């Protein structure tokens, strides 16, 4: 039914087991389809071909963060209007024994065959096989189409470690930065998020770095600890598809308001101060830890340093028109404040750039954040409007020093 539609396909894939096995069989086994069959790009392109989809179609390889980076790229394409809907995710198949041998000699695998995420026994990860795909739309389109919205992706960010102790050694500062950027682009503060689905591989090197980074961003000033967990303790590390597995779990956690156990945790790794960093590993099925709108973070990190973090939010109640379409129901004030008139005009320009660059952020959420998270100075302006267009027009007026309706 989507044939000819501008639907994008974004797939995270990192392993070449099939290609390796094919080449090992020798050129005598090659046929007319071998060349296309060995192209990673065709993992996405064949889906577009089979379903007749005309939007962007590509494979992402950023290491173990590939599938979550694919989701973030799909979100960006939707915001830019490059596609009307997107299929995003990843796949990981364990076909060649040599790949597991290489990972074992790299030092990544658990000798015990268990993912002891954040635990003192952590000694590596367990390889997992499978894949996952999510269907993405702009929230306004999904609501208008009557879709079952599982959750909303408020925002996300991607960066790289940019060097450090080694190519495959994670850098705490870069993880702090990517989480902070994701929150900023979501229009939320750290205390708005109650749960984080960890990258959480169960390695004695990576886990303490991730925990410390989360503590620096999410753990400050919390009255209730940030709850964390990792699907890798349930299904293993799906490598190129690991990020979308974590996303699917986190989306269901946000929808259901129940947090499942992160398995195999008894006591924290000695390099972690979970209590001091404001973190708590979920050890059994539990209710959402705080009242209010449910929001969660999802992390995925590639071995070459490409990090991604997304922020999810509980879907609006379809039975409540006011909640389902916050930008079209009521008048919203946007309050600006600065130390000088020139700075006030610049605030209006910066706010306009933020709002237009984040098409899914709700006008009401912008208004709330401006009131509760910004300092108050002597020079002020208030823009009032019942929709995005009126509010942006008001910002334009403030930016040039004009006074008018709204």
N, C-alpha and C positions, 0 to 999 in steps of 0.2 A: 503493500500500500504506500510505501515511501518512494517508489521508483521515480527518479527525476527530481526529487526534493533535495534542497541544499542541507543535507545531513552530513556531519563530519565523522570521521573514524580516527581515533587516536589510540595507538596500541604501544604498551611498554614491553619490549622484548630485549633480552641481553644474551641468551645462550645460543650457540651455533652447533648444538649436538647433532641435529639432523644433517647439517651441511658437512660436518666432520665425518659422519658415518658414510655419507654419499661419496665423498672424495676418497675415503679409505677403500671403498669398493672398486675404485679404478675407473679410468675413462671409458673402458669397454662397457660399463654399465650405464653410461650417460645417454640420455635421450633428448628429444626436442623440448621437453618441459623441464629439464634439469636446471637450466640457467635461471628461469623465473622462479623455480622452486627453491633455489638457494638464496634468493634476495630477501632480506628481512623486511624490506618495504612492502613486499607482497602479502605479508601477514595482515596488514591493514588494507592494502589495495584490493585483495581478493574479496574481502567483505563488502567494500564499496562496489565492486564489479557485480558480485552475486545479487546484492540488494538494489543495485541501480542508484546509488547515492552519489550526489555530485558535489558535496562539500569537501573541505580539506581531508586528505587521507594520508596518514604518515605513521611511521614507527619511531618511537622515542627510545634512545639508549643513553641513560645517565647512570648506568649501574643499577644497584638495588633500589634506587628511588624512581626508576623509569616509569612505572605505571601511575604513580601519584603525580609525577611531573606531567605525564600525558593528560591527566585529569585537569591539572592547572592550565595547561595549554589549551585544552578544549574550552574551559571557562573563559579564557581570554578571547578565543575566537568567537564565542557567543556574544561577548560584550562588544566586540568590534563589528558584529553583524556579518561575519564571514560564513556563518551557518545558522540555521534556525533550530537545530537540535544536534546533539553529538552523542556518539557511543565512545566511551573511554574506559580503558582498563589495561589489562596485561595478561600474559600467559607464560608459564614456565613448565617445560617438560624435561624429565630426567631420562635421557635416551642413551647416553654414552658414559660408560664407567670411568673413562679417562677424566671427565670433568670433575667427578667427585674426588678422584685421586688428586687432581690439581688443587682443589679447595682444601683437602686434608693436608697437603704438604705446605700450603700457604699458612696453615695453622688456624683455620677458621672453624673447623668442625668440633663438636662436643665428643669427647671420648666416651662419655656416659650415654650418649644417644638421647639426651634430654635438654630442653631449652630452659635453663635456670635463670630466667630473666630477673635482673636486679638482685639475685640471690648470691649469698656468699659462695655457693658451689658453682657459680657460672664458669664454664670452661669452653664455651663455643656454641654454635648453633646447629640445628638439624635441618637438612635440606627438605623442602616440601615441593609438591607438584600440584599443578592445577592452574586456575585462572579466574578472572572475574571481570565483569563489565557493568558500568552504570550508564543510565540514560540521563542526559543533562539537557535542561532547557532554562531559559530565563524564567524567573518565578512568575512574572506577569503572564507569560505565555502559558505556563503550566496551569495556573489558576483559571485562565480564560478557557483552556481546553478541557477543564474538569479532570485533570490528571490526579492520580494518587501520589501526592508529594511526600516522599519519605523524610527528607530534611532539606535544608537550605545551606548551600556553601556561601558563607558570608564573605570570604576572601581568602587569599593565600599568597605565598611568596616562595621564590626559588633563589638560592645563592650557591656559592662554592666556598670551601674552606680557604682557598687562595694561598695554599702553602701552610706549612707547619712542621711538625717533627718528621713527617713522612707522608708519601702520597696517600697511603691508606690509613693514616692515623687521624681520627676525627679531631676537630678543633672546637673547643667549647665556645669561643667568642663568635664563631660563624653560626653556630646553632642558636645562640642567644639572639643574634641579629635576624635570622630568618623567622624565628617565632615572633619577635617584636614587629617585624615588617608585616607579617600576616595579620596580627592584631590591628595594626594601624590601618591596613587596607580594609579590614572588616568594620572599622568604626567602633571597635570594642576595646575594653580594658582587660587586663589579665584576670581581674577578679570576676569578670563575667563568665569565665570558663571554669567548669567544675570537673571535667574529665579530660584526660589526654590518652589517646591510643598511641603507645610508644612505637618507635622504630624497634627498640627492645629485642636485640638479637641474642642476649645471653652471653656476650663475650666480656671477659674481665677488663678489656681495654675500652670498649665502646660504651658499656652500660654506665659506668661512673661519670663519663663525660656528658652523656645525655641527661642523667639525673641532675648534675650540677647546673647545666644550662637551663633546664626547666625550673629549678629552684630560683635561679637569678631572675627569671621573668615572671613565672606564675606563683612562686612561693612567697613573695614579699607581701606582708600585711594581711595574710589570710587568717580568718577565724576558724575556717574548716579546711583541712588539708586538701590539696589537689589529688584526686583519685587517678591512678594510672594503671595500665595493664597492657598486655601484648598478646595478639592473636597467634604469634609465633609459638607461644607455649602450648597452643591447641593443635595447630596444623603444620608447624614447622615454618621455615623461612622460604617463601616462594620467590625470593630473589627478585627478578624483574617484575613479578606480579605481586610482590609483598605489599606495596603501598595500597593497591586497590583492595586487597584483602582487609587491611586495617581500616580503610575508608568504609567498606561495607559493614564491618563490625560496628564502627563508631556511629554510622548512620542509623543502624538498628537500635543501638544503645540510646541514642537521642530520641528516636521515635517512641520506644517502649518505656523509657524511664527506668530501665533495669540495667545494672552493670554486671556482666558475668565474671567469673573468676579468671584471674591470670594464674595459670597453674604453676606448681613446683616452687612456690615461694615460701620460705620458712623464716630466714633472717637476712637482713640487707648485707650486700657486699661491704667489706671493711673500708673501702674507699668512699662510701656513701654515708651521708648524714641525712637520712630521709626526714626525720622529725625536724631537724634544724632547717632543712630546705623546704619544708611545708608540703611534703609528698606522702602519699599512702598507697601501697600496692593493694589492689582489690583481690582478696583471697577467697571470696565466696560470692554467690549471687546476692546482690544487694540493691536496695532502692537508690534512686538518684540522690546524691548527697545533700543537695540544697533545694530550697523552694525557688520558684520563678521559672523563666524561660530556660530550657535546657540547651546548653552550648558545650561543644567539645572540640578539642584540637586533635589533629592527626599528623604524625611525623613520619618521614621516610628519608633515609640517608644513603647515598651511593658510596661505594668504596673509594671512588676517586674524588670524593669531597662535595658532590652535588647534593644539596639539602633542600627539602621542600616541607612546608607546614601549611595545612589548611585548617580553617576554623568553620565548624558546622553549627547550625542552629535548628532548633525544633521547628517543624513546618507549621505554617499558620493553620488555624482551625477553619476548615472549609465551611463550617456552619456559621461562622462569624464573618460577615462581609467587612466589618471594620478591621478585623485582624488580618483577613485575607488580602486586603488591598489598602494598606495603611497610607499610601501616597495619594489616594483619591477620595478620602472620606472626610477629613477634618482639616481645619486650618492649623498650620504648624509654624511656630516662630523659630528662626535661626538667629541666635544672639552672638554678635561679634564684639570683641573688646581688644583695645591696643593702647600703647603708651603715647601715640601721636596720631594725628589725622592721616599722615602718609602711611603709617604702619597699619591703620585700620583699613585703608583702601587695599593694601597689599594682602591683608587677611581675607578680604572678599575675593580677590583674584585666586589665592591659594585654595580657598574652600571650593570655588567653582571648578578648579582643575581637579580637585579630589572627587567631587560628586560626579562630574562628567566622565572621569576615568574609572569609576566604579558604578556601573549602571544598575547593579542589583541592590545597592545600599538604600534603605528606606529613608524617606525624608524625616519621618518621626524619630528614627534612631539618630540621625545627624543632629536634630534639634536637642534631643536628650543629652548627647555627648557634649555638645557645646555648652550646655548649662551646668552639667555636673562634673566635667573634667577639665575646664579651662579657668584660668585666673581672670579676675575682673580688674580692669584698669579704667582710667578716666575717660578715654575716648571710646564711645560705644555706638553701635548701630543695631537695629533689629529689622530683619527681613521677615515679612509675614506672607504666607501663600497657602493655597489649598492644593497645590500640586507642584511637581518638579519645575515645570515651565515658569510659573509665577515666581517661585523662589529664586531660580537662576536669573530671571530678569531683574529681581530686586538686588541680587549680588552685583549685576552689571552696573546698576545705578550707583550703588555704594562705591564701586571701584573707580568711578569717574567723578564722585562727589556730588551726585545729583540727588534730589529728594522727590519722590513721586509716590503713586499708589503702592501700598505694600512695603 
